[in-house]
């Protein structure tokens, strides 16, 4: 059985959400990052960076939230969370799947921390560019691949949801509508419930 190493109110949210979307059985092992468990030698053997999430599938471990989403989507094709390798939408799927970690997160850090960047020197360009590209990605909808929900929406949806919650993403109509479509998904609701239960215990 799959085992997810996770903690509430972290990037584990995307891993939980994609597993709930896949509808496959999995175990959860809580990593108490507040007490420093993530820095123990035992956990660093699971994730060299000492972060959550990480996913164990038999003898294999996948770390980084985008990689976990990609693995689950490809591992369980019956869930329909990823276009096949020969699908013309596969390229767009991969772009948006990794846009969150490569562009959204550093852009949010730029905004939150007040960094100034030279657009041509930063991998994400700058905050304003990322916001405009993200706006274009979600405005037509309902999902980043059009009518088809995918693991890319787990990553992009998490970025939009938390960006708006923390006030680092502007309240544009396209973002608000996309967030509501994500929140309405039963798997998203189950993920929120899992997070809230763990955070309150």
Secondary structure, DSSP 8 states (H G I E B T S, - for coil): -EEEEE-TTSTHHHHHHHHHHHT--EEEEE--TTTTGGGSHHHHTT-TT--S-EEEETTEEEESHHHHHHHHHHHTGGG--S--TTSTTHHHHHHHHHHIIIIIHHHHHHHHHT----TTTSTT--HHHHHHHHHHHHHS-SBTTBS---HHHHHHHHHHHHHHHTT-S---HHHHHHHHHHHTSHHHHHHHHHHHHHHH-
